[in-house]
Amino acid sequence: MSEDQLGVRLARIRAQIEAAALKCGRLPQDVTLIAISKTHPASLVRTAIDLGATDVGENRVQEAEQKINEVGRNAVCWHLVGHLQANKARRAVQLFDVIHSLDSLELARRLDRLCGEEGREDLPVLIQVDLGHEETKSGIDESQLSELVDSLKELERVRLVGLMTLPPFFDDPEQARPFFRRLRELRDELASRGAFGDGKGELSMGMTNDFEVAIEEGATMVRVGTAIFGQR
């Protein structure tokens, strides 16, 4: 893909984000666009950064490591949006600015301990909530969410900043709306208890097919890959 083509795609997504935000009375700058670059080369990510991309997401630690080493650890804000295996936790602590896929207290404690070992004072995380109950997707059940949130308060370095979900794929994005709405309700309930410190809590939800609906339901982070970088 040429730089011009990528520039057009990024501009289109930004315009759609702005329109969706304004439609529901929100400020476009309150929605962070995370460009999901999995399986795409580092050269394309670097071009996206040159075109103004500030946040890049990766699904797998191993693939991200090669890309981050090539593009630069500090070139952009790096987000891990895929499932994190325990044996990859140390590398995740070293590589990523934000982890969206926390799904257990065991993993949280491991991350907290590794932050200490790696000299990292602060690791922002989002809890992945499994609202669609699909076997292929990770996350905790909403019935376990409150307990996990309370347990995170005992940790020194892992800092809860929001919630993430990955609903089932629907051809009609409107069908994803109830999942986004439910995550917002859960976030609001936790925020009322001070679960996110001084913040109101991020909502990482919405992808290429449904990010506009997600924004209407309160998304503060949208994870868009195909519409920016093309088919994998």
C-alpha positions in Angstrom: 0.0 0.0 0.0 1.3 3.5 -0.9 1.7 6.3 1.5 -1.1 8.2 -0.3 -3.5 5.2 0.0 -2.8 4.9 3.7 -3.2 8.6 4.2 -6.6 8.5 2.6 -7.7 5.5 4.7 -6.6 7.2 7.9 -8.3 10.4 7.0 -11.5 8.5 6.3 -11.5 6.7 9.6 -10.8 10.0 11.5 -13.7 11.6 9.7 -16.0 8.7 10.6 -14.9 8.9 14.3 -15.5 12.6 14.3 -19.0 12.3 12.8 -20.0 9.4 15.1 -18.8 11.4 18.2 -20.6 14.6 17.2 -23.7 12.7 16.4 -24.1 11.7 20.0 -22.8 14.9 21.5 -19.3 13.8 22.3 -16.0 15.4 21.5 -14.0 13.6 18.8 -10.8 14.1 20.8 -12.2 11.9 23.5 -11.9 8.9 21.2 -8.5 7.4 20.7 -7.9 5.6 17.4 -5.7 2.5 17.9 -4.4 1.3 14.6 -4.2 -2.5 14.7 -1.2 -3.6 12.7 -1.1 -7.4 13.3 0.4 -9.3 10.3 1.3 -6.0 8.6 5.0 -5.1 8.2 6.9 -2.5 10.3 7.4 -0.3 7.3 3.6 0.2 7.0 3.4 1.0 10.7 6.2 3.5 10.3 4.3 5.2 7.5 1.1 5.3 9.5 3.1 7.0 12.3 4.5 9.5 9.8 0.9 10.3 8.9 -0.1 11.0 12.4 -1.0 7.7 14.0 -0.3 8.0 17.8 -1.4 4.6 19.0 -0.7 1.2 17.5 -2.1 -2.2 18.7 -0.8 -5.7 18.3 -2.4 -9.0 19.1 0.7 -11.2 19.7 3.7 -10.4 21.8 6.2 -12.3 19.6 5.1 -10.5 16.4 5.0 -7.2 18.2 8.5 -7.6 19.6 10.0 -7.7 16.1 7.9 -4.7 15.0 8.6 -2.6 18.0 12.3 -3.2 17.8 12.2 -2.0 14.2 9.9 0.9 14.5 11.0 2.1 18.0 9.7 1.5 21.5 9.1 5.2 22.0 7.8 6.0 18.4 4.2 5.6 19.4 2.0 4.3 22.2 1.9 0.5 21.9 -1.2 -1.4 23.0 -1.5 -5.2 23.5 -5.0 -6.0 22.5 -4.8 -9.8 22.2 -4.8 -12.6 24.8 -1.7 -12.6 27.0 -0.2 -15.9 27.9 1.6 -16.1 31.3 4.9 -17.0 29.7 4.9 -13.9 27.6 4.1 -11.5 30.5 7.6 -10.3 31.0 8.1 -9.3 27.4 4.7 -7.6 27.5 5.8 -5.5 30.5 8.9 -4.5 28.6 7.2 -3.8 25.2 3.7 -2.3 25.8 2.4 0.9 27.2 -1.1 -0.4 27.8 -2.5 -4.0 28.1 -6.2 -4.4 27.1 -6.6 -8.1 27.9 -6.2 -8.6 31.6 -8.5 -11.6 32.4 -7.4 -13.0 35.8 -6.0 -12.0 39.2 -3.2 -14.5 38.6 -2.1 -12.7 35.5 -2.4 -9.3 37.3 -0.2 -10.5 40.1 2.4 -11.8 37.7 2.4 -8.5 35.8 2.8 -6.6 39.0 5.7 -8.7 40.2 7.4 -8.4 36.8 7.0 -4.6 36.7 8.9 -4.6 40.0 11.7 -6.8 38.5 11.9 -4.7 35.4 11.9 -1.3 37.2 8.5 -0.3 35.8 6.5 1.9 38.2 3.2 1.9 36.4 1.4 -0.4 34.0 -2.1 0.7 32.8 -4.4 -2.3 32.1 -8.0 -2.8 31.0 -10.0 -5.9 32.0 -11.3 -7.9 29.1 -14.9 -8.8 29.8 -16.4 -11.7 27.9 -19.9 -10.6 27.1 -20.4 -12.8 24.0 -19.4 -16.2 25.6 -17.7 -17.4 22.5 -15.3 -20.3 23.0 -12.6 -18.7 20.8 -12.4 -15.5 22.8 -10.9 -14.7 26.2 -12.0 -12.5 29.0 -13.7 -12.9 32.4 -17.5 -13.3 32.9 -19.2 -10.1 34.2 -20.2 -12.0 37.3 -16.5 -12.2 38.3 -15.6 -8.6 37.3 -16.3 -6.9 40.6 -14.2 -9.4 42.6 -11.3 -9.0 40.2 -11.5 -5.2 40.4 -11.4 -5.2 44.2 -8.5 -7.6 44.2 -6.4 -5.3 41.9 -6.4 -2.7 44.6 -3.8 -4.7 46.5 -1.3 -4.4 43.7 1.4 -1.7 43.5 2.2 -1.2 39.9 -0.7 -2.6 37.8 -3.2 0.2 37.4 -6.8 -0.4 36.2 -7.8 2.2 33.7 -10.8 0.7 32.0 -12.7 -2.2 30.4 -12.4 -4.0 27.0 -14.7 -6.3 25.1 -14.8 -8.1 21.8 -18.4 -8.9 20.9 -19.4 -11.6 18.3 -19.0 -10.5 14.7 -22.2 -9.4 13.0 -22.8 -8.3 9.4 -25.1 -5.6 10.9 -23.1 -3.5 13.4 -26.4 -2.6 15.2 -26.4 -6.1 16.6 -23.2 -5.4 18.5 -24.8 -2.4 20.2 -26.2 -4.3 23.3 -22.7 -5.6 24.0 -21.2 -2.1 23.9 -24.0 -0.7 26.0 -23.5 -3.4 28.6 -19.8 -2.7 28.9 -20.6 1.0 29.4 -23.0 0.1 32.1 -20.4 -2.0 33.9 -17.8 0.7 33.5 -20.2 3.4 34.9 -21.1 1.1 37.9 -17.4 0.6 38.7 -16.5 4.3 38.2 -19.2 5.2 40.7 -17.2 3.1 43.2 -13.9 4.8 42.3 -12.5 1.7 40.6 -10.5 3.8 38.1 -9.0 6.3 40.6 -9.6 9.8 39.4 -10.6 8.7 35.9 -14.0 7.7 34.7 -12.7 4.6 33.0 -11.7 3.8 29.4 -14.0 1.7 27.1 -12.0 -0.2 24.5 -14.6 -1.4 22.1 -15.4 -1.3 18.4 -13.4 -2.5 15.4 -13.5 -1.8 11.6 -17.1 -3.2 11.2 -18.7 -1.6 14.2 -16.6 1.2 15.7 -19.2 3.9 14.9 -21.9 2.1 16.9 -19.3 1.6 19.7 -18.6 5.4 19.8 -22.3 6.1 20.1 -22.3 3.8 23.1 -19.4 5.5 24.8 -16.2 3.9 23.4 -13.1 5.9 24.3 -10.7 3.6 22.4 -11.5 2.0 19.0 -9.3 -0.7 17.6 -9.3 -0.4 13.8 -7.1 -2.6 11.6 -8.6 -3.7 8.2 -10.0 -0.3 7.4 -6.6 1.3 7.8 -4.1 -1.3 6.7 -6.2 -3.5 4.4 -7.0 -7.2 4.5 -4.4 -9.4 6.3 
